[in-house]
């Protein structure tokens, strides 16, 4: 899935960055200040919800929009994800 997403973004002239785990994702977001983050909830080392909480709690990254993309589909997962909207 990530390969397809990256190719699609590249075809639209975006420069996608990839992180294989939550800790790397937080570090990259702080260093690179992306225009948008597409975030999977099921990440190793630091869950996607924790990544979202950390980034939204940091003044340097709080303004970056986050789209949560995940295979989780239970209603509670959607409610928890929406709780981090600003």
Backbone as XML, in Angstrom:
<?xml version="1.0"?>
<chain id="A" units="angstrom">
  <residue number="1" name="UNK">
    <atom name="N" x="0.817" y="-1.189" z="0.000"/>
    <atom name="CA" x="0.000" y="0.000" z="0.000"/>
    <atom name="C" x="0.868" y="1.263" z="0.000"/>
  </residue>
  <residue number="2" name="UNK">
    <atom name="N" x="1.929" y="1.261" z="0.788"/>
    <atom name="CA" x="2.775" y="2.453" z="0.878"/>
    <atom name="C" x="3.441" y="2.765" z="-0.457"/>
  </residue>
  <residue number="3" name="UNK">
    <atom name="N" x="3.840" y="1.721" z="-1.176"/>
    <atom name="CA" x="4.459" y="1.925" z="-2.486"/>
    <atom name="C" x="3.513" y="2.615" z="-3.455"/>
  </residue>
  <residue number="4" name="UNK">
    <atom name="N" x="2.269" y="2.194" z="-3.477"/>
    <atom name="CA" x="1.267" y="2.802" z="-4.346"/>
    <atom name="C" x="1.030" y="4.260" z="-3.951"/>
  </residue>
  <residue number="5" name="UNK">
    <atom name="N" x="0.936" y="4.506" z="-2.687"/>
    <atom name="CA" x="0.726" y="5.870" z="-2.200"/>
    <atom name="C" x="1.901" y="6.774" z="-2.576"/>
  </residue>
  <residue number="6" name="UNK">
    <atom name="N" x="3.107" y="6.283" z="-2.399"/>
    <atom name="CA" x="4.301" y="7.078" z="-2.736"/>
    <atom name="C" x="4.337" y="7.370" z="-4.243"/>
  </residue>
  <residue number="7" name="UNK">
    <atom name="N" x="4.085" y="6.373" z="-5.071"/>
    <atom name="CA" x="4.094" y="6.594" z="-6.526"/>
    <atom name="C" x="3.023" y="7.602" z="-6.942"/>
  </residue>
  <residue number="8" name="UNK">
    <atom name="N" x="1.851" y="7.508" z="-6.334"/>
    <atom name="CA" x="0.764" y="8.440" z="-6.645"/>
    <atom name="C" x="1.147" y="9.862" z="-6.272"/>
  </residue>
  <residue number="9" name="UNK">
    <atom name="N" x="1.735" y="10.039" z="-5.109"/>
    <atom name="CA" x="2.157" y="11.376" z="-4.679"/>
    <atom name="C" x="3.266" y="11.923" z="-5.580"/>
  </residue>
  <residue number="10" name="UNK">
    <atom name="N" x="4.197" y="11.071" z="-5.955"/>
    <atom name="CA" x="5.282" y="11.503" z="-6.840"/>
    <atom name="C" x="4.746" y="11.925" z="-8.212"/>
  </residue>
  <residue number="11" name="UNK">
    <atom name="N" x="3.779" y="11.200" z="-8.736"/>
    <atom name="CA" x="3.175" y="11.563" z="-10.023"/>
    <atom name="C" x="2.473" y="12.917" z="-9.949"/>
  </residue>
  <residue number="12" name="UNK">
    <atom name="N" x="2.023" y="13.274" z="-8.757"/>
    <atom name="CA" x="1.360" y="14.570" z="-8.552"/>
    <atom name="C" x="2.370" y="15.653" z="-8.149"/>
  </residue>
  <residue number="13" name="UNK">
    <atom name="N" x="3.662" y="15.360" z="-8.344"/>
    <atom name="CA" x="4.757" y="16.309" z="-8.065"/>
    <atom name="C" x="4.956" y="16.647" z="-6.587"/>
  </residue>
  <residue number="14" name="UNK">
    <atom name="N" x="4.588" y="15.714" z="-5.713"/>
    <atom name="CA" x="4.911" y="15.855" z="-4.298"/>
    <atom name="C" x="6.207" y="15.104" z="-4.025"/>
  </residue>
  <residue number="15" name="UNK">
    <atom name="N" x="6.875" y="15.443" z="-2.951"/>
    <atom name="CA" x="8.099" y="14.743" z="-2.547"/>
    <atom name="C" x="7.786" y="14.015" z="-1.236"/>
  </residue>
  <residue number="16" name="UNK">
    <atom name="N" x="7.354" y="12.760" z="-1.318"/>
    <atom name="CA" x="6.987" y="12.039" z="-0.096"/>
    <atom name="C" x="8.215" y="11.594" z="0.695"/>
  </residue>
  <residue number="17" name="UNK">
    <atom name="N" x="8.087" y="11.657" z="2.004"/>
    <atom name="CA" x="9.082" y="11.119" z="2.928"/>
    <atom name="C" x="8.435" y="9.929" z="3.615"/>
  </residue>
  <residue number="18" name="UNK">
    <atom name="N" x="9.226" y="8.942" z="3.968"/>
    <atom name="CA" x="8.673" y="7.740" z="4.581"/>
    <atom name="C" x="9.390" y="7.447" z="5.884"/>
  </residue>
  <residue number="19" name="UNK">
    <atom name="N" x="8.633" y="6.992" z="6.859"/>
    <atom name="CA" x="9.199" y="6.538" z="8.131"/>
    <atom name="C" x="8.625" y="5.153" z="8.412"/>
  </residue>
  <residue number="20" name="UNK">
    <atom name="N" x="9.468" y="4.235" z="8.834"/>
    <atom name="CA" x="9.026" y="2.850" z="9.042"/>
    <atom name="C" x="8.487" y="2.591" z="10.445"/>
  </residue>
  <residue number="21" name="UNK">
    <atom name="N" x="8.650" y="3.560" z="11.345"/>
    <atom name="CA" x="8.107" y="3.408" z="12.693"/>
    <atom name="C" x="7.752" y="4.788" z="13.254"/>
  </residue>
  <residue number="22" name="UNK">
    <atom name="N" x="7.030" y="4.785" z="14.356"/>
    <atom name="CA" x="6.559" y="6.032" z="14.937"/>
    <atom name="C" x="7.656" y="6.964" z="15.422"/>
  </residue>
  <residue number="23" name="UNK">
    <atom name="N" x="8.688" y="6.407" z="16.020"/>
    <atom name="CA" x="9.783" y="7.250" z="16.517"/>
    <atom name="C" x="10.469" y="7.981" z="15.367"/>
  </residue>
  <residue number="24" name="UNK">
    <atom name="N" x="10.712" y="7.273" z="14.275"/>
    <atom name="CA" x="11.329" y="7.890" z="13.104"/>
    <atom name="C" x="10.391" y="8.933" z="12.498"/>
  </residue>
  <residue number="25" name="UNK">
    <atom name="N" x="9.113" y="8.646" z="12.504"/>
    <atom name="CA" x="8.126" y="9.593" z="11.980"/>
    <atom name="C" x="8.120" y="10.903" z="12.738"/>
  </residue>
  <residue number="26" name="UNK">
    <atom name="N" x="8.161" y="10.838" z="14.051"/>
    <atom name="CA" x="8.204" y="12.057" z="14.868"/>
    <atom name="C" x="9.478" y="12.846" z="14.566"/>
  </residue>
  <residue number="27" name="UNK">
    <atom name="N" x="10.609" y="12.163" z="14.519"/>
    <atom name="CA" x="11.887" y="12.834" z="14.243"/>
    <atom name="C" x="11.868" y="13.499" z="12.868"/>
  </residue>
  <residue number="28" name="UNK">
    <atom name="N" x="11.376" y="12.788" z="11.865"/>
    <atom name="CA" x="11.321" y="13.353" z="10.501"/>
    <atom name="C" x="10.389" y="14.556" z="10.439"/>
  </residue>
  <residue number="29" name="UNK">
    <atom name="N" x="9.244" y="14.463" z="11.100"/>
    <atom name="CA" x="8.293" y="15.583" z="11.091"/>
    <atom name="C" x="8.927" y="16.822" z="11.716"/>
  </residue>
  <residue number="30" name="UNK">
    <atom name="N" x="9.650" y="16.636" z="12.805"/>
    <atom name="CA" x="10.302" y="17.773" z="13.459"/>
    <atom name="C" x="11.412" y="18.358" z="12.591"/>
  </residue>
  <residue number="31" name="UNK">
    <atom name="N" x="12.168" y="17.507" z="11.921"/>
    <atom name="CA" x="13.288" y="17.963" z="11.088"/>
    <atom name="C" x="12.826" y="18.564" z="9.765"/>
  </residue>
  <residue number="32" name="UNK">
    <atom name="N" x="11.887" y="17.907" z="9.096"/>
    <atom name="CA" x="11.506" y="18.276" z="7.735"/>
    <atom name="C" x="10.317" y="19.228" z="7.642"/>
  </residue>
  <residue number="33" name="UNK">
    <atom name="N" x="9.491" y="19.300" z="8.693"/>
    <atom name="CA" x="8.296" y="20.146" z="8.696"/>
    <atom name="C" x="7.467" y="19.946" z="7.415"/>
  </residue>
  <residue number="34" name="UNK">
    <atom name="N" x="6.924" y="18.732" z="7.197"/>
    <atom name="CA" x="6.163" y="18.475" z="5.972"/>
    <atom name="C" x="4.867" y="19.288" z="5.919"/>
  </residue>
  <residue number="35" name="UNK">
    <atom name="N" x="4.347" y="19.444" z="4.722"/>
    <atom name="CA" x="3.088" y="20.169" z="4.528"/>
    <atom name="C" x="1.891" y="19.345" z="5.002"/>
  </residue>
  <residue number="36" name="UNK">
    <atom name="N" x="2.045" y="18.025" z="5.030"/>
    <atom name="CA" x="0.969" y="17.105" z="5.403"/>
    <atom name="C" x="1.586" y="15.799" z="5.868"/>
  </residue>
  <residue number="37" name="UNK">
    <atom name="N" x="0.937" y="15.160" z="6.834"/>
    <atom name="CA" x="1.371" y="13.839" z="7.293"/>
    <atom name="C" x="0.231" y="12.858" z="7.060"/>
  </residue>
  <residue number="38" name="UNK">
    <atom name="N" x="0.547" y="11.762" z="6.384"/>
    <atom name="CA" x="-0.396" y="10.643" z="6.248"/>
    <atom name="C" x="0.108" y="9.584" z="7.216"/>
  </residue>
  <residue number="39" name="UNK">
    <atom name="N" x="-0.702" y="9.275" z="8.204"/>
    <atom name="CA" x="-0.245" y="8.503" z="9.352"/>
    <atom name="C" x="-1.030" y="7.207" z="9.519"/>
  </residue>
  <residue number="40" name="UNK">
    <atom name="N" x="-0.318" y="6.107" z="9.590"/>
    <atom name="CA" x="-0.932" y="4.810" z="9.887"/>
    <atom name="C" x="-1.023" y="4.669" z="11.408"/>
  </residue>
  <residue number="41" name="UNK">
    <atom name="N" x="-2.120" y="4.143" z="11.897"/>
    <atom name="CA" x="-2.265" y="3.943" z="13.337"/>
    <atom name="C" x="-1.435" y="2.772" z="13.839"/>
  </residue>
  <residue number="42" name="UNK">
    <atom name="N" x="-1.185" y="1.799" z="12.978"/>
    <atom name="CA" x="-0.507" y="0.568" z="13.392"/>
    <atom name="C" x="0.982" y="0.643" z="13.062"/>
  </residue>
  <residue number="43" name="UNK">
    <atom name="N" x="1.720" y="1.383" z="13.846"/>
    <atom name="CA" x="3.163" y="1.543" z="13.641"/>
    <atom name="C" x="3.935" y="0.874" z="14.773"/>
  </residue>
  <residue number="44" name="UNK">
    <atom name="N" x="5.118" y="0.345" z="14.465"/>
    <atom name="CA" x="5.971" y="-0.185" z="15.535"/>
    <atom name="C" x="6.640" y="0.952" z="16.306"/>
  </residue>
  <residue number="45" name="UNK">
    <atom name="N" x="7.133" y="0.638" z="17.477"/>
    <atom name="CA" x="7.874" y="1.520" z="18.390"/>
    <atom name="C" x="7.016" y="2.607" z="19.027"/>
  </residue>
  <residue number="46" name="UNK">
    <atom name="N" x="6.204" y="3.290" z="18.244"/>
    <atom name="CA" x="5.328" y="4.339" z="18.763"/>
    <atom name="C" x="4.073" y="4.303" z="17.892"/>
  </residue>
  <residue number="47" name="UNK">
    <atom name="N" x="2.918" y="4.073" z="18.498"/>
    <atom name="CA" x="1.690" y="3.940" z="17.710"/>
    <atom name="C" x="1.359" y="5.241" z="16.984"/>
  </residue>
  <residue number="48" name="UNK">
    <atom name="N" x="0.542" y="5.125" z="15.956"/>
    <atom name="CA" x="0.118" y="6.307" z="15.217"/>
    <atom name="C" x="-0.612" y="7.304" z="16.087"/>
  </residue>
  <residue number="49" name="UNK">
    <atom name="N" x="-1.436" y="6.827" z="17.019"/>
    <atom name="CA" x="-2.127" y="7.749" z="17.927"/>
    <atom name="C" x="-1.135" y="8.482" z="18.818"/>
  </residue>
  <residue number="50" name="UNK">
    <atom name="N" x="-0.108" y="7.787" z="19.263"/>
    <atom name="CA" x="0.916" y="8.427" z="20.092"/>
    <atom name="C" x="1.719" y="9.434" z="19.260"/>
  </residue>
  <residue number="51" name="UNK">
    <atom name="N" x="2.024" y="9.093" z="18.020"/>
    <atom name="CA" x="2.714" y="10.031" z="17.124"/>
    <atom name="C" x="1.876" y="11.300" z="16.980"/>
  </residue>
  <residue number="52" name="UNK">
    <atom name="N" x="0.588" y="11.132" z="16.745"/>
    <atom name="CA" x="-0.320" y="12.262" z="16.600"/>
    <atom name="C" x="-0.325" y="13.111" z="17.871"/>
  </residue>
  <residue number="53" name="UNK">
    <atom name="N" x="-0.418" y="12.464" z="19.024"/>
    <atom name="CA" x="-0.439" y="13.183" z="20.298"/>
    <atom name="C" x="0.842" y="13.993" z="20.492"/>
  </residue>
  <residue number="54" name="UNK">
    <atom name="N" x="1.984" y="13.376" z="20.189"/>
    <atom name="CA" x="3.275" y="14.052" z="20.349"/>
    <atom name="C" x="3.379" y="15.249" z="19.400"/>
  </residue>
  <residue number="55" name="UNK">
    <atom name="N" x="3.027" y="15.034" z="18.132"/>
    <atom name="CA" x="3.157" y="16.109" z="17.150"/>
    <atom name="C" x="2.183" y="17.261" z="17.411"/>
  </residue>
  <residue number="56" name="UNK">
    <atom name="N" x="0.972" y="16.957" z="17.802"/>
    <atom name="CA" x="-0.011" y="18.014" z="18.075"/>
    <atom name="C" x="0.292" y="18.737" z="19.379"/>
  </residue>
  <residue number="57" name="UNK">
    <atom name="N" x="1.066" y="18.110" z="20.261"/>
    <atom name="CA" x="1.456" y="18.744" z="21.505"/>
    <atom name="C" x="2.736" y="19.557" z="21.416"/>
  </residue>
  <residue number="58" name="UNK">
    <atom name="N" x="3.382" y="19.529" z="20.266"/>
    <atom name="CA" x="4.645" y="20.232" z="20.048"/>
    <atom name="C" x="4.366" y="21.477" z="19.207"/>
  </residue>
  <residue number="59" name="UNK">
    <atom name="N" x="4.711" y="22.644" z="19.719"/>
    <atom name="CA" x="4.422" y="23.895" z="19.006"/>
    <atom name="C" x="5.024" y="23.922" z="17.602"/>
  </residue>
  <residue number="60" name="UNK">
    <atom name="N" x="6.147" y="23.248" z="17.414"/>
    <atom name="CA" x="6.817" y="23.287" z="16.108"/>
    <atom name="C" x="6.131" y="22.416" z="15.056"/>
  </residue>
  <residue number="61" name="UNK">
    <atom name="N" x="5.281" y="21.475" z="15.491"/>
    <atom name="CA" x="4.622" y="20.576" z="14.535"/>
    <atom name="C" x="3.097" y="20.577" z="14.657"/>
  </residue>
  <residue number="62" name="UNK">
    <atom name="N" x="2.560" y="21.283" z="15.613"/>
    <atom name="CA" x="1.112" y="21.251" z="15.876"/>
    <atom name="C" x="0.278" y="21.711" z="14.682"/>
  </residue>
  <residue number="63" name="UNK">
    <atom name="N" x="0.816" y="22.569" z="13.837"/>
    <atom name="CA" x="0.054" y="23.112" z="12.704"/>
    <atom name="C" x="0.035" y="22.184" z="11.496"/>
  </residue>
  <residue number="64" name="UNK">
    <atom name="N" x="0.826" y="21.124" z="11.500"/>
    <atom name="CA" x="0.880" y="20.210" z="10.348"/>
    <atom name="C" x="-0.398" y="19.369" z="10.318"/>
  </residue>
  <residue number="65" name="UNK">
    <atom name="N" x="-1.154" y="19.409" z="9.211"/>
    <atom name="CA" x="-2.349" y="18.563" z="9.122"/>
    <atom name="C" x="-1.963" y="17.085" z="9.068"/>
  </residue>
  <residue number="66" name="UNK">
    <atom name="N" x="-2.787" y="16.253" z="9.696"/>
    <atom name="CA" x="-2.552" y="14.809" z="9.725"/>
    <atom name="C" x="-3.781" y="14.090" z="9.189"/>
  </residue>
  <residue number="67" name="UNK">
    <atom name="N" x="-3.557" y="13.205" z="8.224"/>
    <atom name="CA" x="-4.600" y="12.303" z="7.731"/>
    <atom name="C" x="-4.256" y="10.923" z="8.253"/>
  </residue>
  <residue number="68" name="UNK">
    <atom name="N" x="-5.188" y="10.310" z="8.966"/>
    <atom name="CA" x="-4.957" y="8.966" z="9.487"/>
    <atom name="C" x="-5.467" y="7.954" z="8.473"/>
  </residue>
  <residue number="69" name="UNK">
    <atom name="N" x="-4.565" y="7.105" z="8.031"/>
    <atom name="CA" x="-4.864" y="6.072" z="7.047"/>
    <atom name="C" x="-4.559" y="4.739" z="7.713"/>
  </residue>
  <residue number="70" name="UNK">
    <atom name="N" x="-5.591" y="3.902" z="7.859"/>
    <atom name="CA" x="-5.384" y="2.668" z="8.599"/>
    <atom name="C" x="-6.367" y="1.588" z="8.170"/>
  </residue>
  <residue number="71" name="UNK">
    <atom name="N" x="-6.032" y="0.365" z="8.484"/>
    <atom name="CA" x="-6.920" y="-0.754" z="8.230"/>
    <atom name="C" x="-7.933" y="-0.920" z="9.358"/>
  </residue>
  <residue number="72" name="UNK">
    <atom name="N" x="-7.718" y="-0.223" z="10.468"/>
    <atom name="CA" x="-8.651" y="-0.320" z="11.591"/>
    <atom name="C" x="-9.956" y="0.360" z="11.206"/>
  </residue>
  <residue number="73" name="UNK">
    <atom name="N" x="-11.080" y="-0.287" z="11.490"/>
    <atom name="CA" x="-12.351" y="0.274" z="11.048"/>
    <atom name="C" x="-13.426" y="0.304" z="12.129"/>
  </residue>
  <residue number="74" name="UNK">
    <atom name="N" x="-13.080" y="-0.061" z="13.332"/>
    <atom name="CA" x="-14.067" y="-0.034" z="14.408"/>
    <atom name="C" x="-14.447" y="1.408" z="14.738"/>
  </residue>
  <residue number="75" name="UNK">
    <atom name="N" x="-15.658" y="1.607" z="15.173"/>
    <atom name="CA" x="-16.130" y="2.960" z="15.484"/>
    <atom name="C" x="-15.258" y="3.623" z="16.544"/>
  </residue>
  <residue number="76" name="UNK">
    <atom name="N" x="-14.826" y="2.886" z="17.550"/>
    <atom name="CA" x="-14.004" y="3.466" z="18.612"/>
    <atom name="C" x="-12.678" y="3.985" z="18.056"/>
  </residue>
  <residue number="77" name="UNK">
    <atom name="N" x="-12.122" y="3.318" z="17.042"/>
    <atom name="CA" x="-10.882" y="3.780" z="16.423"/>
    <atom name="C" x="-11.090" y="5.128" z="15.751"/>
  </residue>
  <residue number="78" name="UNK">
    <atom name="N" x="-12.238" y="5.320" z="15.122"/>
    <atom name="CA" x="-12.533" y="6.610" z="14.477"/>
    <atom name="C" x="-12.731" y="7.698" z="15.517"/>
  </residue>
  <residue number="79" name="UNK">
    <atom name="N" x="-13.416" y="7.378" z="16.585"/>
    <atom name="CA" x="-13.656" y="8.359" z="17.647"/>
    <atom name="C" x="-12.340" y="8.790" z="18.274"/>
  </residue>
  <residue number="80" name="UNK">
    <atom name="N" x="-11.476" y="7.843" z="18.582"/>
    <atom name="CA" x="-10.179" y="8.157" z="19.182"/>
    <atom name="C" x="-9.341" y="8.999" z="18.229"/>
  </residue>
  <residue number="81" name="UNK">
    <atom name="N" x="-9.356" y="8.673" z="16.940"/>
    <atom name="CA" x="-8.610" y="9.449" z="15.951"/>
    <atom name="C" x="-9.109" y="10.869" z="15.843"/>
  </residue>
  <residue number="82" name="UNK">
    <atom name="N" x="-10.410" y="11.055" z="15.874"/>
    <atom name="CA" x="-10.977" y="12.402" z="15.766"/>
    <atom name="C" x="-10.747" y="13.245" z="17.010"/>
  </residue>
  <residue number="83" name="UNK">
    <atom name="N" x="-10.462" y="12.614" z="18.112"/>
    <atom name="CA" x="-10.213" y="13.366" z="19.354"/>
    <atom name="C" x="-9.004" y="14.259" z="19.244"/>
  </residue>
  <residue number="84" name="UNK">
    <atom name="N" x="-8.092" y="13.993" z="18.302"/>
    <atom name="CA" x="-6.868" y="14.796" z="18.165"/>
    <atom name="C" x="-7.011" y="15.925" z="17.160"/>
  </residue>
  <residue number="85" name="UNK">
    <atom name="N" x="-8.218" y="16.146" z="16.623"/>
    <atom name="CA" x="-8.411" y="17.268" z="15.681"/>
    <atom name="C" x="-8.191" y="18.582" z="16.405"/>
  </residue>
  <residue number="86" name="UNK">
    <atom name="N" x="-7.733" y="19.564" z="15.655"/>
    <atom name="CA" x="-7.569" y="20.907" z="16.235"/>
    <atom name="C" x="-8.501" y="21.858" z="15.563"/>
  </residue>
</chain>
